[in-house]
Every structure is written in C-alpha cells, then in structure tokens.
Amino acid sequence: MTRAIFEEVVLFLAPFIVYAFWLMVRRRSPLHGPNWEGKILSLSIIGLALLVASFIWLGLTANKNQGIYVPAHMENGKLVPAEIK
C-alpha cells in the first residue's frame, strides 16, 4: 500500500521536479518565489493529468484473473494456501 501511495505522489510531483530542474539549468533559483508565480496551477493540472492517466493505464493493463477464489484451508492436517482456480 505504501508503494502505491508513493508512486502516485511521485507522479503528481514530477512536473514540479522537472520545472525546478529547468530553473536550475537556466541558472535561476528554484527556491525564489517569483519564479513559481503563475506556474503552480498549470503544474498541478499536469500532475493530476498524470495521475488520471496512470489510473487509466493500470485499469487497462492490470491482470484480471477470471476464476473462483478458494480460501486457505486444511487438508489432511496441512495448510493449503489460497488460490484462484
């Protein structure tokens, strides 16, 4: 669960990181407030678009197991792990 949350946070922050890198390449300080004025909204929209695109991609490419779930159970005194048949 933590990995999934971390991946989504990184996807959202990616445009901000790229913009900060671009500011450094142009020899401007990414910590200077006026460099960010007017950019926060557009970078947030791009970050949200990346999140939505990642959710759509996951939904289209996720492994969709079709079958019956058999929970873990005991057979002859041994634990049989859960599986999808």
matplotlib code that plots the C-alpha trace (Angstrom):
import matplotlib.pyplot as plt

x = [0.0, 2.8, 4.4, 1.2, 0.8, 4.5, 4.2, 1.1, 2.8, 5.9, 3.7, 2.0, 5.3, 7.1, 6.1, 7.3, 10.6, 11.1, 10.3, 12.7, 15.4, 14.6, 15.0, 18.4, 19.5, 18.6, 20.6, 17.6, 16.9, 14.0, 13.7, 12.9, 9.1, 8.6, 9.9, 6.9, 4.2, 1.6, 3.1, 1.6, -1.9, -0.6, 1.9, -0.9, -3.2, -0.4, 0.3, -3.3, -3.5, -0.5, -2.4, -5.5, -3.5, -1.7, -5.1, -6.5, -3.3, -3.5, -7.1, -6.4, -3.3, -4.0, -4.1, -7.7, -7.9, -11.1, -11.9, -13.1, -11.3, -10.6, -9.5, -6.7, -7.9, -6.6, -6.3, -5.0, -3.6, -1.6, -2.4, -3.3, -2.7, -5.4, -5.6, -7.8, -9.0]
y = [0.0, 2.4, 1.7, 2.6, 5.8, 6.7, 6.1, 8.4, 11.1, 10.9, 11.1, 14.2, 15.9, 15.0, 18.2, 20.3, 18.5, 18.9, 22.6, 23.1, 21.3, 23.5, 26.6, 25.3, 24.8, 28.3, 29.4, 30.6, 29.7, 27.2, 28.5, 32.0, 32.6, 34.8, 32.0, 29.9, 32.6, 31.6, 28.1, 26.3, 25.9, 24.6, 22.2, 20.9, 20.3, 18.4, 16.4, 15.4, 14.5, 12.2, 10.6, 10.1, 8.7, 6.2, 5.0, 4.5, 2.7, 0.4, -0.3, -1.3, -3.4, -4.9, -8.7, -9.6, -13.1, -14.8, -17.7, -18.9, -17.9, -20.8, -19.6, -21.2, -24.4, -27.5, -30.9, -33.9, -31.7, -29.5, -25.9, -25.4, -21.8, -19.8, -19.8, -18.8, -21.8]
z = [0.0, 0.8, -2.5, -4.4, -2.5, -3.0, -6.8, -7.1, -5.1, -7.3, -10.4, -9.1, -8.1, -11.3, -13.1, -10.2, -10.1, -13.9, -13.6, -10.7, -12.7, -15.7, -13.5, -12.3, -15.9, -16.7, -13.7, -11.7, -8.1, -7.7, -4.1, -5.3, -5.1, -8.1, -10.4, -9.4, -9.7, -12.3, -12.7, -9.6, -11.2, -14.5, -12.9, -10.6, -13.5, -15.4, -12.2, -11.9, -15.6, -15.0, -12.0, -14.1, -17.0, -14.6, -13.2, -16.7, -17.8, -14.7, -15.3, -18.9, -18.3, -14.9, -14.7, -14.5, -13.0, -14.0, -11.8, -8.4, -5.3, -3.0, 0.5, 2.5, 4.2, 6.0, 4.1, 6.0, 8.7, 6.2, 5.3, 1.7, 0.5, -1.1, -4.9, -7.8, -9.8]

ax = plt.figure().add_subplot(projection="3d")
ax.plot(x, y, z, "-o")
ax.set_aspect("equal")
plt.show()
